[in-house]
Amino acid sequence: MAPLATAPELPRPGFGGRALGALFFVVALVMFGMAFSNAAHAGGIAGTHGTLTAKSCHVERSGSTGHRSETTWCDGTFRSADGRSTDDTATVRADLKPGDKVSVQQSGNEYLRTGPGEVSRWIALFFCGWVVAAIGVPFAVTGMFPRGGAQMLMINRSVSGTRAGEARKWLFLGGIGGAAVCMLFTWIQTQ
């Protein structure tokens, strides 16, 4: 009879685990900042409002075979609503035809489409940041750095039933639920 495999041991707490948890929190904060800034622009609260008239569009493909994603970018001319500024080299992420016009908000050298669906899309990123923060909670709290998938699961289980485990659970559930509702609203707005 073959000997039974022993369960992996939990790693010792240390700086590495806390740094890993902190890294997840920093990534979440960056996501929050991007979400708030872009949602403010897409909602017309920040930036310069105007119209972009498409001259040409191209599709960028990314990802591996079988998991490709396509993004359409259109180049054109931006004209501010107040008529004070124009930009003949404006680019926006939108599926347009040459001559089509789209309402945009200028954010520095970038242009973002405006409207409730766009605001909701950026708020979905905010909720995704909650999920990223939830992933970092067990590492930040325990200080344990996983050396494999089995240890990662064990570290997650080690905080179950604690305050940190409850915070992780609600961050995860709230993040997934919030992102799903926002993406559904965005989808409805595009139909």
N, C-alpha and C positions, 0 to 999 in steps of 0.2 A: 504494500500500500504506500502511495506517495505521501510525503509529509504535507500537512496543510500549510498554505502560505500565511505568513504573519501579516497583520494589518500594519500599514505604514504609521509611523509615529508622528505626532504633531511636532512641528519645528519649534525651536526655542524662540521666545520673544526677543526682539532686538530692533536696532535702528532700521534695518532693511524693510521689515514689515510696515513700520510706521511711515517710512518714506514712500512705500508703494501706495499705502492708503492716502497719503498727502498728494501723491501724483494724480490719483483719481479725482480728488477734490479740486485740484488746480484745473484739470481738464474740464470738470463740471463748471467751474467759475468762468472759464473761457467761453464755454457754450452759453452760459447765462448772459455774458456780456454781448456776444454776437447776436443772440436772440433778441435782447432788449433794444440794441442799436438798430438792427434791421427791421424789427417790428415797428419801432418809432418812425423810421423812414417810410416803410410801406404804408403806415397809417397816416402819413402826411404831417406828423408832429415835428419831425426834424428834416432838414435838407431843403432843397429848392424844388418846388413842384413844376412840372412841365410835361411836354409831349415828345416822344421819340418817334420819328418817322423812319421806318425800316428801308434801307437801301438794298441790303443783301443779308442772307441768313445761311448758316452752316451748322451741321450736326457734328458734335464731338462724341465719340464713342469711347467708353472706358470700361474696364473690368475684364475678367477672363472669359474664355469661351464658355458659353452656356449661362453666364451671369453678366451679360453686357447691359450697360445702361447708356442711354442716349440723351444728350442735352442739346437743345437748339439755342444758338446764340445769334442775335441779329445786330448788325452794325447799321448805324444811321445817323440822323441829325436830331439833336436835342434842342428844343426851344423852351425856355422857361415861360411859365404862365404869365409873368409880368412883362415879358418881352425884353428883359435886360440882358439875358445871356443866351448864347448858342454854343453848341459843340458839334462839329461835323464828324467827330471820331467817337461818338457815343456807342456803347455796346450794352445790350440787355439780354438777360436770359428769358426768351419768349419764343413761342412758335408762331411766327408771323410770315406774311408774304411781302415782297417788295411793294412799298407804297402804303402798307398798313401803318396805323398809328396806335400807340399804346401810352396810357397815362403812367408816368414814372416820377420818381423822386430822386434827385441828385444827392449823392452822398460822397463828397470828395470827388474822386475820379470814377466812381461807380454809379450805376443807375439801377434802381430797383422798381419793379412794377408795384402799383399801389392797389389797395382794395381790401375788403374783409378777408378774402381767401388767402391773400399774400400775408396779411398780418397773422392769421391763424397758422399758416405754415411755419412762420418764425417762432410762434409761441410753442409749437410742437417741439422745436429744438430745445426750448427752455425745459420742457418736461423730460426730454431725453437726457438732459443734464442731471435730472433727479436720479435716473437709472444709473448713470455713471457714478454719481456720489454713493448710491446704495451699494454698488460693487466694492467701493473702497472702504466702507464702514468696518467690516470684520478685520481687515488688515491694520487699519489705523488703531482700532481698539485693542486688539490682541498683540500687535507688534510682530506677528508671525508672518514670515515670508514663505510662500508655498514653493516647493521644489517639484511640483507635478500636480496633475489633475486630482488625484486622490487626496493629497494634502489640502488642496484648495477647498474641496468639499468638506473635509474635516474641520477646517478653520471656520467655514460658514456655519457648520453644525454647532461649533463650540460657542457661538454667540446666540444661538436660538434660545428663546425663553428669557433673554436678558433685555435690558432697556435698549442696548445697541441693536439687538436682534429685532425688536419691535420697530425701532427707527428705520432699520434697513428694510423691513417688510413694507412699511408704509411709504417710504421713499420709492421703492420699486413699484408697488401697486399704483400709487398716485402718478408716478412718471409714465408708466405704461398706459394707464387709463386716460390721463390728460393728453398724451401724444396721440392716442387713438381717436379721441373725440375731435381734436384739432385737425387731424388729417382727414377725418370724415367730413368735417365742415369745409375744409379746403377742396376736397373732391366734389362736394355738392355745389360749391361756388363755381367750379370749372365746367359743370355740366350744362 
